[in-house]
Each structure stands twice: as structure tokens, then as C-alpha cells.
């Protein structure tokens, strides 16, 4: 019996001495060691019931095993339980002037955000050529069948903006392959797409499918992070999209004025077909207006669900039955702006990230990645 005790002690001492260096989920320096040797993480394990955020943190801290005992990345010099802080996202704040961002690889204001519609009509269905920057993302499943399960928005001839969770999300089956983007679509079940108007029957040209050459999720996005920070991605198209009345890019907030907008209290637009990783809502492109909420109000709401929202996120919605479930995962939250020349342009203000389940719950707004915080990152990824 005594020999066993000595052996166990020897093993523990050896593990403590030979602990490998590691990085915690909070990017702190740590040592990879058996969990009962790490007071800060062992305290999380002893708290019952274990909250979803603590369980998520423990899972992401795991760095191996000693026999059946899990090893975790234990923060060096910390005896207190860790707290998961929202990341600091480089970008504008509400009270700061900021230099505009420019890129020759983004379309000019003659091309971007120009809608052929002179105004937004009532109702939930869009017109044939309304929001011509909307994109559907197509995935190939085992066996060769294909389907649309996310959305995005065209920002140039070669790039579509979407959510990182549409590229490598934890709910995205590993066996699915993101293969192409569809542009110029209205009704996914008809070809050609036609609607009756006061002037007769209008029909759109066939939609265009373009293969995806490169999938670029933000490098700091963690699919397993309950907070879904940095949920933004770009898809580089294999060939250039040809602009038309039915296929156009949306503007990015690159001017000083657009980069510093908060949108608080404004009603912005979400559009799409309701495609997500596990649900298909509509065959016709829909739209809905959602009010942007105060950041503190939204943080308080989501704190109940152990979600800590950061500066790179914004909230909109919270009206019963009217939410981004009418849009797509990865699709855009859009704002309309009139410049000093009285020209009207549409801008991508957000990317659909996540929200309550079921969606459209009263007082639970949807969460969007705030595009203005990521414009420098977007521009840095563009290639001719």
C-alpha cells in the first residue's frame, strides 16, 4: 500500500515538473497540468451546476491526459477562477473621428449600394431586383447532393462577405463542403423568376453560380466560443461577378462618417431566404426591419445566457416574430444612407451571427458582427 502511495506521488511530481507550456483560451501563458493541480480551473469544476460558459472554457482549456485524468492549460500565477473577457476590436468608437479606409479592390460609389428601387415598399417579400447584392452559399453533402444553408453579401467582383460560422462553425457538419455562391436569385424553386406588377409580368435573368476559390474565416474566430467573437469571413470567387440590375455589390462603411455610426435606435434591414445550417425557411427572398438596441441593454439580456458581448458586435431586433430568422446565417444587416450630393447608397452594417432559439423571441434581439469594426481586416484580405 505504501509503495502505491509513493508511486502516485512520484507520478504527480513528475507531471508538475514536466508541465508543457501552453496558451489559455484567454491567450495567457500557462502550464499544461492535471486539473486538480490547477486551483483556478478546479474551482470551476467544483461549482454545481456548471454553467455553459464555464463548461465551454474548461473544454477549450483541455490539453491532454495523464491516464484517465484530464490535463488543462493552467494560467501561470493565477489562483482565481478565470474570466472570459470580450476582445478589444480595433476600429472606431462612437466619439472618435477616424480616417477613412480605401482600397482599389473595392467598388466605387458609382457601383456599390445602388438599388434600382426608388423606395422600400411595404410587406415582407422583396421585389425581383431589390437587394441585388444578396448571395446564397451552396454546400455539397456526401453523395453529391447540394443545398443552400447560409447567406452572404457581394462586396466586390471577387468577394462575398459572410459569417465565419458559415465557413467553420461548430454546427456545420464536417462532411459538408462549401463549394459555390449564387448571385441574382429571387425564388430558389423557379427559373426564370417572374412576378406580376402594375405594368405586367416582370422576369429576371437566370441566377449565376460561381465556384468559391478561397474561404477566409477571421483568424481569431473560435467555433466553440459561446460569445462568437470575430464571426466574419470572406469568400473569394473563382471568377469575377458581372454586375447588372440583378447583381451588384453593397457598400462597406469606409468613410469617416459611416465608420463612426452606431445605428442605435435606427431600423435597419435584414433580407434573405432564412437559410441556416439546420433549417430552410423560404424559397423567396424576404426582408424585415429590425431596431438597433443600446449595447448595454443587449449585454444585460445576453448575460443571462452567460454570453458576454464585445465591441465588435451589435444587437438588433427583439420584436416578436420579426428577427434575422427571416434572413440567413451570414447574411447582411443593411442601412441606407444619403450623402451630401443626395445620392442614396446601401451599406453592410452587420453580419448575421446568432440569436435566441427559437428566433424572433420578444425582447431577445439578434446578434450581428459589426462590419465597421472589421473593415481594415476585410481590406487586408483582398487580392486582385
N, C-alpha and C positions, 0 to 999 in steps of 0.2 A: 504494500500500500504506500509506504514511504517512497519507494522507487518511482511509482507512478506520479506522485506529487512533485518530485524533483524533475521528472521528465516534462510534465506540463509547465512547470515554472521555467525550465530551460527553453522550451519552445516559445513561450510568451516573450522571454527576454530576447531571444534571437530575432523575433518578429519586430520588437521595438527597436533593436539596434539596426536591423536591415530594412527599415521602412523606406520605401521608394519615394522620391519627391513627386508631387502631383499638383494639379490646379483644381481648386474647388469650383463648383458651379458659379460662384461669385467672383471667379478669377483671382482668388487669394492663393498664396503659396501654401502648400500643405504637405503632410506626410501620409502615405497610404498605409493604414494600420487597421488592426481588428477593431470593430466598432466599440467594444466595451473598454478599449483603451483611449477612446476619444470622448471626453465628458460632454462636450457641446452637442455632438450628434447623438450620443447615447441618451441624453435628456429628451431629445425629440422622440426617440423610440419609446421612452417610458411614458410619454404623455398619452393618455387614453381619453377619448378616441383620438387616433392620429388624424390630423386634418389632411385634406387632399394636397395642400401646398407643402406641408412637412413631408408627406409620403413621396411627393414628386422630388423634393430636394434630396431626400435620402437615396432615392433610386438613382438620381443623377450623380450622387457622390460616390457610388459604389465603384471600386477599383480592383476587385479581385476577391479571392477566398483563401483562408487557411483551413483546409479540411472543409467542414460544413459552415465555418464561421465567416460571415461577410467582412471584407475589408472596405473601409471608406476613406475618402480623402479628407483628413482632419486638418482644419486650419491651424497653422503654426501660431502658438502663443495665445490661443483663444479658448477660454473655458466657458464662455457664454454661448447659448444656442445662436446659430447664425440667423441673420435676417436677409431676406431676398430684396434687394433694393432695385427700383426701376433704373434702367440705364440712362446715362446722360447722352442725349442725342444731339449731335452738332447741328445747329440750324438757328433760325430766327426765334426771338421771343416777341411777345405782344408789344413791348415798349421799346424795341430796338430797331433802329434803321439798319438795313442790311444791303450790301452790294448785290446787284442783280447777277444772275448766273446765265451764262451764254454758252452755246455750242453750235458749231456749224452743222452738226449732225442732227439737230432738232429742226423741225419745220418753222418757218417764219409765220408771223401773224396773218399773212395773206392766205395761208393754207390751214392753220390749225384752229380748231374750235369753232369753225364756221358752220352753222346749221342752216340748211335750206328753209327750215321752218321759221317764219317770222315771229311766231309766239308759241308758247307751250299750251296746247289745248287741254281741256279737262278730260277726265277719265283715266283709266289705268293702261289701256292699250296705247302703244306708240303708233305714230304714222310710219309709212314704209321707209321714208328716208330720215326719220328722226333718230338722233344719236348715231350718226354713221361711223363712229369710232368704236362701237361696241364689238367685242370679239368673243367667240366661243372657243374653248380649249378642248381638243379632242384627245382621248386616250385609247390605246389599244390594249385589249384584255387577252389573256391566254386563249388560244383558239382562233385569234384573229378578229373577233368582233370589236366594234368601236363604239364609242359614245362620248357625249359632251358632259363633263362633270365640274367644270369651272368656267369662269369668265375672265375677261381682261379688257384692256382698252389700248387701242392703237395710238402710239405717241410719235411715230415717225414711219418712214417707208420700210424700216427693217426691224422695228422693235415694238413689242407689246408689253405693257405693264400689267402685272398681276400680283397675287399673293404668294409668299414663299411656301405657305402650306399647300398650295396647288402644285408645287414642284417636289416637295419632300415632307409633306405633313404626316403626322403620326396616324391619321385616319385614311391616308391614301394607300391602297393595297400595294404591297411591294411588287406584285406581279403586273401591275399596270404600267404602261409606258406612254409618256406624254409625246405625241407624235406630230400634231399639226394644230393650226389655228384657222378658224373660219371667220371670214370678214364679209360684210354686206348681207348678213342673214336677217330675216324677219320672222318667218314661220318655218321651223325645222321639219315640218311634216308636209310642206307643199313646195313644188317647183314647177313653174315660177310662182313667186309670191305676188298676189294681187289683192287689192281692196277696192271697194266701191266708194266713190266720193261724189260730191255735188256736181263734179264735172265729168262723171263717167267712171269707167273702170281703169284704175291705175295698176300697172305691173312693174316690178323691179327686175333687173337683170339677175341671172343666177348668182348665188354667193360664190366666194372664192376660197378654196382651201390651200393654205401654204404650209409646207413642212417646216418644222422647227429645227434649226441647226444647233442652237445652244440654249441651255437652261441655266439662268444665273440667279440663284437664290442669294439673299443677303448673307454675307459670311458669318454674321453674328446671330443668325436665326437658329433657335433650338426648337425642333419639332415637339419636344416633350415639355417645354416650358409652359406652365399653366397661364402665364401672362402674355404669351405670344408676342414678345418684343421683336422688332425688326421683321415683321411679317410682310415682306415686299420682295418682288422678284422681277426679272426681265426675261423675255423670250426673244431670242434673235431669230428672225425668219430666214429661211434658206434663200429666198429671193425677195426683191423689193415688191411691196404692195403698190398697185397702181391706183392713184386717187381718182375718185369720181363723186357723183352726187350721193352715192351709197357707201362709199369707203373713203373716210377722211380721218386725219389724226386729231386728237384733242390737244389743247394747250397744256403745258406744265406751268406751274406758278414760278416763273423765272424772274419776273420783275420785282423790284423792291416792294412795290405796293402789294402784289399778290403774295409774296413770301411772308409778309408780316400780318396777314389776315388771320383772325381767329375763327370766324364764321359763327361765333356764339349768337344764338337767337335767330339765325337765318334758317330758312327752309331750303335744304339742298335736295338734289335729285339722285335717286338710285334707279338704275334700269338694268334689265336683263331677263333671263329666262328662268331664273330660280334654280339654276344647276349647282349642285354641291357634290361632295364626294359620295354621299349616300342618299341623295334624293333628287328627283327631277320634278320640277313644279309645273312648267308651262312650255308649250311649243311655240308660243307667240311672245315676242319681245314686249315686256311690260315696264311700267315706270311708277314711281311713287315719290312723294315729297316727304322728307323727314327733317325735324328741327334739330339743330346742333345744340348740345347741352353744355352747361358750365362744367369745366374739368373737375372741380371739387365735388359737385353733385354726383357726377358719374363715378368718381373714385369711391365715394361713400357707398354707392349702390353696389359696386362690384367687390368692395372689401368684404361684404357678407359672404361672398363666394370664394374668399381667400385669393382674389385676383388684385394685384397692385398695378394700376395703370401708370404708364410713364409719359414723358413729354412727346414721344413720337406717336402717340395715339390720340384719337378724338372720338367722341361719342355722338351719335345722332339717332333719333327715333324715340322709342318709349311710348308711342301711341298704339293702343290695342289694334292688332291686325294690320298695322302699317309699318313694315320694317324691311330690312335688307333681305329677308327671305323672299321678297318679290324680285330681288336681284340675284346675282351669282356670287359664290365664293370667288374672291379675286377680282370682282368687278369694281367699277368706279363709283365713288360718291362725287357728284358733279355740282359745280357752281357756275353761274352765268355772270359775266362782268361786262360793263360798258366803259370803254376807255374815253379819253379826252376828245377823241375825234368822233365820238358817238357810235363807234363800231362795237358790235356785240361779239363776244367770244366765250366759249365754254372752256372751263378748266377742270382738271382732275384734282379734287381736294383730298380725297381719301381712297383707300383700297379696302374692300370688304374683308374683315379679318375674322371676327367671331361675335357671338351674341348669346342671348338666353336660349334655352331649349325647354319647351317649344318656342320658336321665334315669334316675334310680334306680341310679346307679353307687355302689358301695360306697365309703365314706369321702369322698364328694363331696356334702355337703348342699346343699339348695336355698337360694336367697337370697330373702328377703322384705323388703319395705318395712315398717319398724316403725311401726305405727299410732300408738302413744303419742307419738312424736316429731312427729306431724303433726296432732294433734287441734286445736291453735289454728288451723292453716291450714284445716282442714276447717270449723270453726265460722265462720271469717271468710268462707267462700264461700256459706254457706247464706242463702237468701231465703225469705220466706213463700210 
